[in-house]
Amino acid sequence: MDTVWAPWRMTYIEMEKPSGCILCSKPRENKDTANYILYRAQSNFIILNSYPYNPGHLMVAPYRHVASPEELSREELLEHSELVTRSLVILRESFGCDGFNLGMNLGTVAGAGITDHMHSHIVPRWQGDTNFMPVIASTRVIPQALKDTYQKLKGKF
């Protein structure tokens, strides 16, 4: 049997989880590289997911703390949608993705980890990117370090 070592996961498992909303606090910290914030627009920003399903897993979030898209203004919603579309183009050019999973998890029952600050997930997909690991071992193998993904995408937005 092969063993996949992912020692960085222990840091997450053992760490004290931050209080408050990370989608509010991260943009305020003004540490974009450390927080993996790729782009800042007027009403929304693009950030790498710190616990990605695949390399290039991005999130687009409004600065304003709202739980659902219907709470956004027309301008905020339009910009949000434009950033999702722009992300698709940049990820295709940068990673040669075969497809994407796009979505929002609104509410705990829908699987939202951050339940009160809406955000869109953009997960790049490639033919054959899912193997036996998630099925029989409940393990996902991410083939690229987050800092390398950040460096590859930084400046392209």
Secondary structure, 3 states (H helix, E strand, C coil): CCCCCCCHHHHHHHCCCCCCCHHHHHHHCCCHHHHCEEEECCCEEEEECCCCCCCCCEEEEECCCCCCHHHCCHHHHHHHHHHHHHHHHHHHHHHCCCEEEEECCCCHHHCCCCCCCCCEEEEEECCCCCCHHHHHCCCCCCCCCHHHHHHHHCCCC
